[in-house]
Amino acid sequence: MMKTKKEFFSFGRYLQSMRLEKKINLEKVSEETRIAVPNLQLIEKEDLDALPDEVFVKGFLRAYARAIGADGDEAVRLYQARLNMEGRLADAGSFSPRSSFFAWRNLILSIAAILVLIVLSLYGVSYFQNQSPEKQAGETPADSAHPEAAPSRQENASSANKGAAAKRPEKLILRVTAVDDTWLKVIADEDEAKEFNLTSGEKLEMEASEGFNLLIGNAGGLELELNGEPIKISGKAGEIVTIQLP
């Protein structure tokens, strides 16, 4: 007898139950989706800490559901409900009496530190005001004796700022070369994720201002360069990995 959706209280349980009901093993799902078996197990266990970013997990869930004939929208809905529940639990914990006590304690300590700084500042101003007439009578300011020193410091600071600005690239150029068949998802800056199915020898070039977030279906299937510098991909052939650039 088929279970109703109300009985499925989590996205991992939902997909696992549908898979077992149809007698489909994880190896078959992995072959259909090109998602490694360990990652499929993480989905069924709902290990949110070990799973990648939310946008990638939703893609995994839809692919998994499609491979076993389940409802991909339902799997994503259950996943989103789990994330919302985790967020509410975290918010509730942040307002516990213990947290409130520490918040008040930190506030009181901060106010006390500010008051101490104000007292020290007033004392310092009073001290230097009492000392300044004697110094003006007996000393000649260094800046008056060497008027060229201040402009020189300003020029050095300006040159340093220009040098720092010149080192920042205006654009990030990512070059991708496939050395084996693989799939790739890319988020450039805040744009939507783009997915590619690459075969050996194919190349891609993308631009971004802030950075890239990559999900690679085969860690040994790509070679990456960022602004001409090679990027090392940690992982074995066939393993799914995520990379944040730069």
Residue pairs with C-beta under 8 A, 6 or more apart in sequence:
2 21
3 17
3 21
5 14
5 74
8 14
8 17
8 78
10 46
10 78
10 82
11 43
11 46
11 61
11 75
11 76
11 78
11 79
11 82
12 43
12 44
12 45
12 46
13 44
13 46
14 70
14 74
14 75
14 78
15 43
15 44
15 61
15 64
15 65
15 68
15 70
15 75
16 44
18 65
18 68
18 69
18 70
19 26
19 29
19 68
19 70
22 68
22 69
24 67
24 68
26 37
26 40
26 41
27 37
28 67
29 35
29 40
29 64
29 67
29 68
30 36
30 37
30 40
32 63
32 66
32 67
33 40
33 60
33 63
33 64
33 66
33 67
34 183
34 217
35 60
35 63
35 64
35 217
35 240
36 238
36 239
36 240
39 51
39 60
39 240
40 64
42 50
42 51
43 51
43 57
43 60
43 61
43 64
46 82
48 82
48 83
48 86
51 57
51 60
52 215
52 240
52 242
53 213
53 215
53 242
54 83
55 187
55 193
56 185
56 193
56 215
56 242
57 79
58 76
58 79
59 185
59 193
59 195
61 72
61 75
61 76
61 79
62 72
62 75
62 76
64 70
64 75
65 71
65 72
65 74
65 75
66 72
93 99
142 149
143 149
143 150
169 227
170 209
171 207
171 208
171 209
172 207
172 208
172 209
172 210
172 211
172 212
172 226
172 227
172 245
172 246
173 205
173 206
173 207
173 226
173 227
173 228
174 186
174 188
174 204
174 205
174 206
174 207
174 208
174 212
174 224
174 225
174 226
174 245
175 203
175 204
175 205
175 224
175 225
175 226
176 184
176 198
176 203
176 204
176 205
176 206
176 222
176 223
176 224
177 202
177 203
177 222
177 223
177 224
178 198
178 199
178 200
178 201
178 202
178 203
178 221
178 222
179 200
179 220
179 221
179 222
179 223
180 200
180 218
180 220
180 221
180 237
181 198
181 199
181 200
181 218
181 221
182 198
182 216
182 217
182 218
182 221
182 222
183 195
183 196
183 197
183 198
183 217
183 218
184 195
184 196
184 198
184 204
184 214
184 215
184 216
184 217
184 222
185 193
185 194
185 195
185 196
185 214
185 215
186 193
186 194
186 196
186 206
186 212
186 213
186 214
186 215
187 193
187 194
187 212
187 213
187 214
188 194
188 206
188 207
188 208
188 211
188 212
189 208
189 209
189 210
189 211
190 210
196 204
198 204
198 221
198 222
200 221
206 212
211 244
211 245
211 246
212 226
212 243
212 244
212 245
213 242
213 243
213 244
213 245
214 224
214 242
214 243
214 244
214 245
215 240
215 241
215 242
216 222
216 233
216 235
216 240
216 241
216 242
216 243
217 240
218 237
218 238
218 239
218 240
219 233
219 234
219 235
219 236
219 237
219 238
219 239
219 240
219 241
220 233
220 235
220 236
220 237
220 238
220 239
221 237
222 233
223 230
224 230
224 231
224 233
224 243
224 245
225 231
226 245
226 246
231 243
231 245
233 241
233 243
234 241
235 241
